[in-house]
């Protein structure tokens, strides 16, 4: 996979500052936080993809609908 980022720094750190009432973060730590969030998000994306592929293969279709999404979420939350 390319080095394209999955998360944008700006909105993440704006939200972080709002929630923490303005705690500052060094640039080095910001980079580490983004790397961590990227890894965690990629894990979730891969899990959703895997479950989607399995579900679509069983059903013989290529479109995830609401009932499929509900099932995927249920499997993720187990």
C-alpha positions in Angstrom: 0.0 0.0 0.0 1.2 3.5 -0.8 2.2 6.1 1.8 -1.1 7.9 1.4 -2.4 9.0 4.8 -5.7 7.7 6.0 -6.2 10.5 8.6 -5.8 14.2 8.5 -3.7 15.9 11.2 -5.6 19.1 11.4 -9.0 17.9 12.5 -7.5 15.3 14.8 -5.4 17.8 16.7 -8.1 20.5 16.7 -10.4 17.9 18.4 -7.6 16.9 20.8 -7.1 20.5 21.8 -10.8 21.0 22.3 -11.3 17.9 24.4 -8.1 18.5 26.5 -8.8 22.3 26.9 -5.7 23.3 25.0 -3.0 20.8 25.9 0.0 21.2 23.5 1.7 18.4 21.7 5.2 18.4 20.3 5.6 17.8 16.6 7.4 14.5 17.3 4.6 13.3 19.4 2.0 14.4 16.9 3.8 12.3 14.3 3.8 9.3 16.6 0.1 9.8 17.4 -0.8 9.9 13.7 1.3 6.8 13.1 -0.6 5.0 15.9 -4.0 6.2 14.6 -3.1 5.2 11.0 -2.1 1.6 12.2 -5.3 1.2 14.2 -7.5 2.5 11.4 -5.8 0.3 8.9 -6.5 -2.7 11.1 -10.2 -1.8 11.3 -10.3 -1.2 7.5 -8.7 -4.6 6.8 -11.2 -6.3 9.2 -14.2 -4.7 7.5 -12.8 -5.6 4.1 -12.3 -9.2 5.1 -15.8 -9.6 6.6 -17.2 -7.8 3.5 -15.5 -10.2 1.1 -16.6 -13.2 3.1 -20.2 -12.0 3.3 -20.4 -11.0 -0.3 -18.9 -14.4 -1.4 -21.5 -16.3 0.6 -24.3 -14.2 -0.8 -22.9 -14.0 -4.3 -23.3 -10.3 -4.6 -21.1 -7.2 -4.7 -23.0 -4.5 -2.8 -23.1 -4.0 0.9 -26.6 -3.0 2.1 -27.8 -1.9 5.5 -28.5 -5.5 6.7 -25.0 -6.5 5.6 -23.4 -3.5 7.4 -25.4 -4.3 10.5 -24.1 -7.9 10.4 -20.5 -6.7 9.9 -20.8 -4.3 12.8 -22.1 -7.0 15.0 -19.2 -9.2 14.1 -16.7 -6.5 14.8 -18.1 -5.7 18.2 -17.9 -9.4 19.3 
